[in-house]
Amino acid sequence: MNIVALDCFTVNPGDLSWDEISQLGNLTIYNRSTPEEVVERAKDAEMILINKINVSRELIAQLPKLKYVGEMATGYNNIDLEACTERGITVCNIPAYSTDSVAQMVFALLLNVATKPNCYAEETRQGKWSEKQDFCYWNTPLMELSSKTLGIVGLGNIGYKVAEIAHAFGMDVNAFTSKNSSELPDNIRKTTLEGLLATSDVISLHCPLNASTDKMINKETLAMMHAGTILINTGRGGLIDEDAVADALESGQLKAYCADVMTQEPPTPNNRLMKEPHAYITPHIAWATFEARQRLMAIAIENIRKFIEGTPQNVVNKS
């Protein structure tokens, strides 16, 4: 099998091994590939491994030997599944590898707003505490999470883990989910999106990006929230209307916007959210702990092995 990894530097910048995959076929690794380079590099490939490469119908038509697309991530909206299925190409993803890491980031972002440890550590380093007359100081009131309401939009593996951590902090949890109420534990209350937006102190987005969720957080839905809501997005940048969120930050409708994802990645320097003092944005790293990437590679190896054996797993375009 000719296996070509086209853009896997972010998954494995050199601290993990490709050896097990190379034992399964003739492996060629490219850290990054421009759209212009993809066809030439993958023209003889039977299997390609991708992270953000756009696998379009047009690209598929130019790769006559292709049998397998390995998405080195959970989301696969960069792949034309219909075109792959028509060609008999199997598409596999990597589910559930980053659940703990992403949930951890949700609360790192939330605590950064609630108690501002980074801000006060930096001010202490600058000598501001030393200048005070009292044994302690703060610029604005700090926030306790206990008894606050967390609204989770999308209750998959990550959403459940976020709920578990929230309960440990003493938070109440509401969820907007396609699951039936009978499927949920007693300490998670199913609600409508409108109800969740109106009653939550903190809202965390964990749903996939599709036609029904594109810009689901917009001027109208932001207006349904109570003033001072904290919005967290570790799902997909396109779930929000970035200009509407910037407006909500400036008006005080949102206390803070915490995000690990943007509509365009990397964002342009003139993106409004990059200039908002109450927007806390990290560079799409929630998934990328060493442990999560180890799990990702292990699942990718097993996906390839199972496909070669004729019993593919984690297939997302089952016919």
ABEGO torsion letter per residue (X at the ends): XBBBBABAAAABAGABBAAAAAAABBBBBBABBBAAAAAAAAAABABBBBAABBBBAAAAAABAABABBBBBBABAAABBAAAAAAAGBBBBBBBGAAAAAAAAAAAAAAAAAAAGAAAAAAAAAAGAAAABABABBBABBBBBABGBBBBBBEBBAAAAAAAAAAAAAGBBBBBBBABBAAABBAABBBBBAAAAAAABABBBBABBBBAAABGABBAAAAAABBBGBBBBBABBAAABBAAAAAAAAAAGABABBBBABBABOBBBAABAAAABAABBBBBGAAAABAAAAAAAAAAAAAAAAAAAAGBBBGBAABX
